[in-house]
Amino acid sequence: MNVYQNTDSLPAFKNAVLTIGTFDGVHLGHMQIIRQLKEEAARVNGTPVLVTFYPHPKLVVASTKKPIFILNSPEEKYQLLYKAGIDNIVVVPFNEEFANQPALNYIRDFLVKKLHPHTIIIGYDHRFGKNREGDYKLLEEQAPVFGFIVKEIPEHVLQDVTISSTKIREALLAGDIDAANGFLGYHYFFTGKVIEGNKLGRTIGYPTANLLLKDEEKLIPSNGVYAVDVVVQDLPGIFKGMMNIGLRPTVNGTNRVIEVNIFDFNLTIYGNNVTVYLKKRLRSEVKFNGLEDLKAQLAKDKNAASF
């Protein structure tokens, strides 16, 4: 996999066939675009190149101050794209200067000068340049001037992408992991570093790894208890486990925490990165009458998560 983060030193891609977008989530809707990109590149004996942005454009140009949460960190996105068969990823440093360049400059100085496209595959609703003045029609007009071909992503595919992205976020925030995973085509996941907690779990037989997330913009599902698969840095294999996201009301907690109980596991892993794959939401977070009641429920949760 080649991830190019300096657009001033890109290689000369053979018959570059481009598509452009954020591709947050790299979900099943995106896979239709990736399939079209690869098929067109194969048809012209060219190189499929996916152009994306960092940071997410909405974090730079959004008019609202509401926080924007993403489905994938950059590294997660690159790995998912690679698994989808994309070997060449160009990451554009997205800032106000880039966003505010005139649309013709974007075509001439960025697309043509830096990427030398044979074909650009883009949606009819793709907008670019200052005040979003550039569109598919402008690309079509400039194609013969600069010697590239423009091909349209079908409208129904773009609708699938938009609908899927919205529904994934809504499902995760509602704790509907089945729906989210169905739209993604894989188990939603995130990675955190194991930090020291209050070690309460081990006193009742359920030691937990407390996670500090690597990416603050990463979307975290609603509070509750989840069945998970766990991958621990530097250790082989996949472990089963259960995870709690929430405030820990039984012990009067006030800070939201993410803690994972890894089944049949007794190693010390402070400082290690742990990736958690969400398989199913088991229940909401509940305040129990005491630790014995909590312990009894955790036994039921473990049984429900052991599938």
C-alpha positions in Angstrom: 0.0 0.0 0.0 1.3 3.4 -1.0 -0.1 6.4 1.0 1.1 9.7 -0.4 0.8 12.6 2.0 2.9 15.1 0.1 1.1 16.1 -3.1 4.2 17.9 -4.3 6.1 14.6 -4.8 3.7 12.2 -6.3 4.9 9.5 -8.7 3.8 9.4 -12.4 0.9 7.0 -12.2 0.4 5.0 -15.4 -3.0 6.0 -16.9 -4.2 7.3 -13.5 -7.9 6.6 -12.9 -9.0 8.8 -10.0 -11.9 9.0 -7.7 -12.1 11.6 -4.9 -13.9 11.7 -1.6 -13.7 11.4 2.2 -14.6 7.7 2.2 -15.3 7.8 6.0 -16.3 4.4 7.1 -15.3 2.6 3.8 -18.7 0.9 4.0 -20.6 -1.2 1.5 -21.8 2.0 -0.4 -18.2 3.0 -0.9 -17.4 -0.4 -2.2 -19.6 0.2 -5.2 -17.4 3.2 -6.1 -14.2 1.3 -5.5 -15.5 -1.5 -7.8 -16.2 1.0 -10.6 -12.7 2.6 -10.1 -10.9 -0.8 -10.3 -13.0 -1.9 -13.3 -12.3 1.3 -15.3 -8.6 1.2 -14.4 -8.4 -2.4 -15.7 -10.2 -1.5 -18.9 -7.6 1.2 -19.8 -4.6 -0.7 -18.4 -4.3 2.0 -15.8 -3.7 2.6 -12.1 -6.6 3.1 -9.7 -5.8 6.1 -7.4 -8.1 7.2 -4.6 -7.8 10.8 -3.5 -9.0 11.6 0.0 -8.5 14.4 2.6 -7.1 15.0 6.0 -8.5 16.4 8.2 -12.1 15.7 7.3 -13.3 18.7 5.2 -16.2 19.3 7.5 -13.8 20.0 10.3 -12.4 22.8 8.3 -15.3 24.4 6.5 -18.3 23.5 8.5 -20.4 26.5 9.5 -21.6 24.8 12.7 -19.6 24.5 15.8 -21.1 21.2 16.7 -18.5 18.4 17.0 -18.1 16.2 14.0 -17.3 12.6 14.7 -15.7 10.3 12.2 -16.1 6.5 11.6 -12.4 5.8 10.8 -9.1 7.3 11.9 -6.9 8.0 8.9 -4.9 4.8 9.6 -8.0 2.7 9.9 -9.3 4.1 6.6 -6.1 3.4 4.7 -6.1 -0.2 5.9 -9.7 -0.7 4.9 -9.1 0.8 1.5 -6.1 -1.5 1.1 -8.2 -4.5 2.0 -10.6 -3.3 -0.7 -7.8 -3.5 -3.3 -6.7 0.1 -3.4 -2.9 0.3 -3.5 -2.4 4.0 -4.1 -4.0 6.6 -1.8 -3.3 10.3 -2.1 -4.0 12.2 1.1 -4.6 15.9 0.5 -3.8 18.2 3.4 -7.2 20.0 3.6 -7.1 23.6 4.8 -8.8 26.8 4.1 -6.3 27.7 1.4 -7.0 24.5 -0.5 -10.8 24.9 0.0 -10.8 28.5 -1.2 -8.9 28.1 -4.4 -10.9 28.9 -7.6 -12.4 25.9 -9.2 -10.4 26.2 -12.4 -7.2 26.4 -10.3 -8.2 23.2 -8.5 -8.6 21.4 -11.9 -5.4 22.9 -13.4 -3.0 23.1 -10.5 -4.1 20.1 -8.5 -5.9 17.5 -10.5 -3.9 17.9 -13.8 -0.5 19.2 -12.6 -0.1 16.8 -9.7 -2.1 13.7 -10.7 -2.1 13.7 -14.5 -5.4 11.8 -14.7 -6.4 9.6 -17.6 -9.9 9.4 -16.2 -11.7 11.0 -13.3 -14.7 9.1 -11.8 -16.9 11.5 -9.8 -20.4 12.0 -8.7 -22.8 14.4 -10.4 -23.1 16.3 -7.0 -19.3 16.6 -6.4 -18.4 20.2 -5.6 -15.0 21.8 -5.3 -13.2 25.2 -5.2 -14.1 28.5 -3.6 -17.7 28.7 -2.6 -18.1 25.2 -4.0 -18.4 26.7 -7.4 -16.8 23.8 -9.3 -19.0 20.8 -10.3 -19.3 17.9 -12.6 -20.3 20.1 -15.5 -17.1 22.2 -15.2 -15.0 19.0 -15.2 -16.8 17.9 -18.3 -16.1 21.3 -20.0 -12.4 21.2 -19.0 -11.8 17.5 -19.9 -10.9 18.1 -23.6 -8.8 21.2 -22.6 -6.6 19.2 -20.3 -6.9 15.8 -22.0 -8.7 13.7 -19.4 -12.0 11.7 -19.4 -14.8 12.2 -16.9 -17.1 9.4 -15.9 -20.1 9.7 -13.6 -20.8 7.6 -10.5 -24.4 6.5 -10.8 -26.9 8.5 -8.7 -28.2 5.4 -6.9 -24.6 4.6 -5.7 -24.2 8.1 -4.3 -27.5 7.8 -2.5 -26.4 4.5 -1.0 -23.2 6.1 0.2 -25.0 9.1 1.8 -27.8 7.0 3.3 -25.4 4.4 4.6 -23.1 6.9 6.3 -26.0 8.6 8.0 -27.6 5.4 9.1 -24.3 4.0 10.5 -23.8 7.1 12.7 -27.4 7.0 13.8 -27.2 3.3 14.6 -24.0 3.5 16.6 -25.3 6.4 18.6 -28.4 4.4 19.3 -26.4 1.3 20.2 -27.8 -0.7 17.2 -24.6 -2.5 16.4 -26.3 -5.1 14.2 -27.6 -2.3 11.9 -24.3 -0.4 11.9 -22.3 -3.5 11.1 -24.7 -4.5 8.4 -24.2 -1.2 6.5 -20.4 -1.3 7.1 -19.9 -4.8 5.9 -17.5 -5.4 8.9 -17.6 -5.1 12.7 -17.2 -1.5 13.8 -13.9 -1.1 15.7 -11.7 1.4 17.5 -8.3 1.4 19.1 -7.1 2.7 22.5 -4.2 2.5 24.8 -4.5 0.5 28.0 -4.2 2.8 31.0 -4.5 2.3 34.7 -8.0 2.4 36.2 -9.2 2.0 39.8 -8.8 -1.8 39.6 -12.2 -2.3 40.9 -13.1 -5.0 38.4 -10.4 -7.4 39.6 -11.8 -7.3 43.1 -15.0 -8.9 41.8 -13.4 -11.3 39.4 -13.7 -9.3 36.2 -10.5 -7.3 35.6 -10.8 -4.7 32.9 -8.5 -2.9 30.5 -9.3 0.7 30.6 -8.9 2.3 27.1 -7.7 5.8 26.2 -8.7 6.4 22.6 -6.1 7.4 20.1 -8.4 9.6 18.1 -10.6 12.1 19.8 -12.9 12.5 16.7 -13.7 8.8 16.6 -17.4 8.1 17.0 -18.1 6.0 20.1 -21.4 4.1 20.4 -24.0 4.8 23.1 -23.3 3.7 26.7 -23.9 0.1 27.4 -22.4 -3.4 27.6 -21.2 -5.0 24.3 -19.9 -8.4 23.2 -16.5 -7.8 21.5 -13.6 -9.4 19.8 -10.2 -8.0 21.0 -6.8 -7.8 19.4 -3.9 -6.9 21.7 -0.8 -5.2 20.4 2.1 -7.7 20.1 0.0 -10.7 20.9 -1.2 -13.3 18.4 -4.8 -14.2 17.9 -8.2 -12.7 18.6 -9.7 -12.8 22.2 -13.3 -12.8 23.1 -14.5 -10.3 25.7 -17.1 -7.8 26.9 -16.9 -4.1 27.1 -18.7 -1.4 29.1 -19.0 2.2 27.8 -20.4 4.5 30.4 -20.2 6.2 33.8 -20.2 3.2 36.1 -23.2 4.4 38.1 -23.0 1.5 40.6 -19.8 3.0 42.0 -21.0 6.6 41.5 -18.7 7.2 38.6 -18.8 10.7 36.9 -16.5 10.3 33.9 -17.3 8.3 30.8 -15.0 5.3 30.5 -14.4 2.4 28.1 -13.3 -0.8 29.9 -12.9 -4.2 28.4 -12.9 -7.5 30.2 -10.9 -10.0 28.0 -12.0 -13.6 28.7 -9.4 -16.1 29.8 -6.7 -13.5 29.9 -4.3 -12.6 32.8 -1.4 -10.7 31.2 -0.4 -7.2 32.2 -0.8 -5.0 29.1 -0.6 -1.4 30.4 0.7 0.8 27.6 -0.4 -1.7 24.8 -2.8 -0.7 22.1 -6.0 -2.7 22.0 -8.4 -2.9 19.1 -12.0 -3.7 20.0 -14.5 -5.1 17.4 -18.1 -4.6 18.4 -20.2 -7.7 17.7 -23.4 -7.1 19.7 -24.9 -4.8 22.2 -26.0 -6.8 25.3 -27.8 -4.3 27.5 -27.9 -0.7 28.7 -25.8 0.5 31.5 -27.6 0.0 34.8 -27.1 1.1 38.4 -27.1 -2.0 40.7 -27.7 -2.1 44.4 -24.1 -3.1 45.1 -21.1 -5.0 43.8 -22.6 -8.4 44.4 -25.5 -7.6 42.2 -23.1 -6.2 39.6 -21.0 -9.3 39.8 -24.1 -11.5 39.2 -25.1 -9.5 36.2 -21.5 -9.7 34.8 -21.7 -13.4 34.9 -24.8 -13.3 32.8 -23.2 -10.8 30.4 -20.1 -13.0 30.0 -22.3 -16.0 29.1 -24.2 -13.9 26.6 -21.0 -12.6 25.0 -19.4 -16.0 24.7 -20.6 -16.9 21.2 
